[in-house]
């Protein structure tokens, strides 16, 4: 059930876009994505879609080495 309003919302069923359909979501990225947290330090590295994972991981290791050298 639920209610309708003039902004496209249908009560408890969430947002509904054009003609009551949910908005189209793009497919998830195939790019490598690394998130690392250590205390107050956070690294969130997302590589390009066409970049090999090894190249991306090597870049992450370089960043971590530089941060470690700052101690």
C-alpha positions as CSV (number, residue, x, y, z in Angstrom):
1,X,0.0,0.0,0.0
2,X,1.5,3.4,0.9
3,X,0.8,6.9,-0.2
4,X,1.7,8.9,-3.3
5,X,3.1,12.4,-3.3
6,X,4.0,14.8,-6.2
7,X,7.8,14.1,-6.0
8,X,7.7,10.5,-7.1
9,X,7.7,8.9,-3.7
10,X,5.4,6.0,-2.9
11,X,5.1,5.7,0.8
12,X,7.1,2.7,2.1
13,X,8.2,1.4,-1.3
14,X,10.9,4.0,-1.9
15,X,11.6,6.3,-4.8
16,X,9.8,5.8,-8.0
17,X,11.0,7.6,-11.1
18,X,9.4,8.1,-14.5
19,X,6.0,6.2,-14.8
20,X,6.6,4.5,-11.4
21,X,9.7,2.7,-12.4
22,X,12.9,2.7,-10.3
23,X,15.7,4.9,-11.7
24,X,18.2,3.0,-13.9
25,X,21.4,2.2,-12.1
26,X,24.6,1.7,-14.1
27,X,26.4,-1.7,-13.7
28,X,29.0,-1.8,-11.0
29,X,32.5,-0.8,-11.9
30,X,35.0,-3.5,-12.8
31,X,37.9,-1.2,-11.7
32,X,40.1,-2.3,-8.8
33,X,39.2,-0.4,-5.6
34,X,41.1,-0.5,-2.3
35,X,40.0,0.9,1.1
36,X,42.5,0.8,4.0
37,X,42.1,2.3,7.4
38,X,44.7,2.4,10.2
39,X,44.0,4.7,13.1
40,X,43.5,8.2,11.7
41,X,45.0,7.2,8.3
42,X,42.5,6.3,5.5
43,X,43.4,5.4,1.9
44,X,40.6,5.0,-0.7
45,X,42.2,4.2,-4.0
46,X,40.1,3.5,-7.1
47,X,41.9,2.7,-10.4
48,X,40.8,3.3,-14.0
49,X,38.5,0.7,-15.6
50,X,41.3,-0.3,-18.0
51,X,44.2,-0.3,-15.6
52,X,45.5,-3.8,-14.6
53,X,45.0,-4.7,-11.0
54,X,48.7,-5.3,-10.5
55,X,49.5,-1.8,-11.6
56,X,46.9,-0.4,-9.2
57,X,48.2,-2.6,-6.3
58,X,51.7,-1.4,-7.0
59,X,50.5,2.2,-6.8
60,X,48.8,1.4,-3.5
61,X,52.0,-0.1,-2.1
62,X,54.0,3.1,-3.2
63,X,51.5,5.3,-1.3
64,X,51.7,3.1,1.8
65,X,55.5,3.2,1.7
66,X,55.5,7.0,1.5
67,X,53.1,7.3,4.4
68,X,55.2,4.9,6.5
69,X,58.3,7.0,5.8
70,X,56.6,10.1,7.3
71,X,56.4,8.6,10.8
